[in-house]
Amino acid sequence: MALNVKIVERSPSETGDIIVSPFNDYKTGSTRLHTNGIGPCLAIALYDPIRKIGSLAHISGVIEVGKEAVYPHYIVRSLVAEIGVYQTLEAVLAGESLRPNKISDTVKRDLNFLNIPIVVEDLGDNGTHLGRAVTLDCQTGEVTIYRLPPLQF
């Protein structure tokens, strides 16, 4: 089963997910992976539909010393190493709201080099939502991108 992507205009309500921190983090698993707080950051989901395993990363582009694996130019390599193969992977990218310098350009270059197709890109923002959250369900191959509504004053 290939990736199935939903874009939802509401907040996530899932519980029991493996949580990927919004502070330059990534996780790999075979259940559900979730990250939130994606504003100018970039979320990258990689999924192997044959083995039903995936990785989800949340990178800001501003990296603390000692976290080389989550630099934009290392993240694809790190995620592929966690999964163990790249030939059957598919990718989804989300985020970069109001971000002038695009992290995704480096990530797209590396995905292209490995021939990993990007199934969906939900990048940028026109000011209509506050940010995003992403859930990757590795058992169903479903990625849900939640577009969080702007704050109402």
PEZI-V47365 format. One record per residue. N is the residue number from 1. RES is the residue in one small letter. SS is DSSP state (~ for helix, > for strand, _ for the rest). PHI is phi as a letter, one per 20 degrees, with the letter a starting at -180 (999 if undefined). OMEGA is omega in radians with two decimals (none if undefined). Layout:
# PEZI-V47365
N&RES&SS&PHI&OMEGA ; N&RES&SS&PHI&OMEGA
This chain:
# PEZI-V47365
1&m&_&999&3.13 ; 2&a&_&e&3.13 ; 3&l&_&f&3.04 ; 4&n&>&c&-3.01 ; 5&v&>&d&3.04 ; 6&k&>&d&3.00 ; 7&i&>&d&-2.99 ; 8&v&>&d&3.14 ; 9&e&_&e&3.10 ; 10&r&_&a&-3.14 ; 11&s&_&e&3.12 ; 12&p&_&f&3.10 ; 13&s&_&c&-3.10 ; 14&e&_&f&3.02 ; 15&t&_&c&3.12 ; 16&g&_&n&3.13 ; 17&d&_&e&2.91 ; 18&i&>&f&-3.02 ; 19&i&>&e&3.03 ; 20&v&_&e&-3.11 ; 21&s&_&f&3.08 ; 22&p&_&f&-3.09 ; 23&f&_&d&3.09 ; 24&n&_&l&-3.05 ; 25&d&>&c&2.96 ; 26&y&>&b&3.12 ; 27&k&>&c&3.08 ; 28&t&>&c&3.13 ; 29&g&>&a&3.13 ; 30&s&_&c&3.06 ; 31&t&_&d&3.09 ; 32&r&>&d&3.10 ; 33&l&>&d&-3.08 ; 34&h&>&b&2.98 ; 35&t&>&b&3.09 ; 36&n&>&c&-3.11 ; 37&g&>&m&-3.12 ; 38&i&>&e&3.06 ; 39&g&_&d&3.07 ; 40&p&_&f&3.12 ; 41&c&_&f&3.11 ; 42&l&>&c&3.00 ; 43&a&>&d&3.13 ; 44&i&>&c&3.06 ; 45&a&>&d&3.01 ; 46&l&>&d&-3.05 ; 47&y&>&c&3.04 ; 48&d&>&d&-3.07 ; 49&p&_&f&3.14 ; 50&i&_&f&-3.12 ; 51&r&_&e&-3.12 ; 52&k&_&l&3.08 ; 53&i&>&c&-3.12 ; 54&g&>&b&3.05 ; 55&s&>&c&3.09 ; 56&l&>&c&3.13 ; 57&a&>&c&3.07 ; 58&h&>&c&-3.08 ; 59&i&>&c&-3.10 ; 60&s&_&d&-3.07 ; 61&g&_&n&3.04 ; 62&v&_&d&-2.95 ; 63&i&_&d&3.03 ; 64&e&_&f&3.08 ; 65&v&_&f&3.10 ; 66&g&_&n&3.13 ; 67&k&_&d&-3.07 ; 68&e&~&g&-3.06 ; 69&a&~&f&-3.12 ; 70&v&~&d&2.93 ; 71&y&_&f&-3.13 ; 72&p&~&g&-3.10 ; 73&h&~&e&3.04 ; 74&y&~&d&-2.93 ; 75&i&~&f&-3.14 ; 76&v&~&f&3.11 ; 77&r&~&g&-3.14 ; 78&s&~&f&3.13 ; 79&l&~&f&3.10 ; 80&v&~&f&3.11 ; 81&a&~&f&3.11 ; 82&e&~&f&-3.12 ; 83&i&~&f&3.06 ; 84&g&_&o&3.09 ; 85&v&_&b&3.07 ; 86&y&_&c&-3.02 ; 87&q&_&f&-3.09 ; 88&t&_&d&-3.07 ; 89&l&>&f&3.00 ; 90&e&>&c&-3.05 ; 91&a&>&c&2.98 ; 92&v&>&c&3.11 ; 93&l&>&c&3.11 ; 94&a&>&b&3.04 ; 95&g&>&p&-3.14 ; 96&e&_&m&3.06 ; 97&s&_&f&3.07 ; 98&l&_&l&-3.13 ; 99&r&_&d&-3.11 ; 100&p&_&f&3.12 ; 101&n&_&d&-2.98 ; 102&k&_&e&3.01 ; 103&i&_&f&-3.03 ; 104&s&~&f&3.14 ; 105&d&~&f&3.12 ; 106&t&~&f&-3.13 ; 107&v&~&f&3.13 ; 108&k&~&f&3.11 ; 109&r&~&g&-3.12 ; 110&d&~&f&3.08 ; 111&l&~&f&3.11 ; 112&n&~&f&3.13 ; 113&f&~&g&-3.14 ; 114&l&_&e&-3.11 ; 115&n&_&l&3.06 ; 116&i&_&e&-3.10 ; 117&p&>&f&3.01 ; 118&i&>&e&-3.08 ; 119&v&>&f&-3.14 ; 120&v&>&b&2.97 ; 121&e&>&c&3.02 ; 122&d&>&c&-3.00 ; 123&l&>&d&3.08 ; 124&g&_&n&-3.08 ; 125&d&_&a&3.05 ; 126&n&_&d&3.14 ; 127&g&_&n&-3.09 ; 128&t&_&e&3.07 ; 129&h&>&b&-3.01 ; 130&l&>&f&-3.09 ; 131&g&>&r&-3.10 ; 132&r&>&c&2.93 ; 133&a&>&c&-3.11 ; 134&v&>&c&3.02 ; 135&t&>&c&3.05 ; 136&l&>&d&3.08 ; 137&d&>&e&-3.03 ; 138&c&_&f&3.11 ; 139&q&_&f&-3.12 ; 140&t&_&d&-3.07 ; 141&g&_&m&-3.11 ; 142&e&>&e&3.01 ; 143&v&>&d&3.08 ; 144&t&>&d&3.06 ; 145&i&>&d&3.13 ; 146&y&>&e&3.03 ; 147&r&>&e&-3.06 ; 148&l&>&e&-3.10 ; 149&p&>&f&3.10 ; 150&p&_&f&3.08 ; 151&l&_&f&3.12 ; 152&q&_&d&3.12 ; 153&f&_&d&none
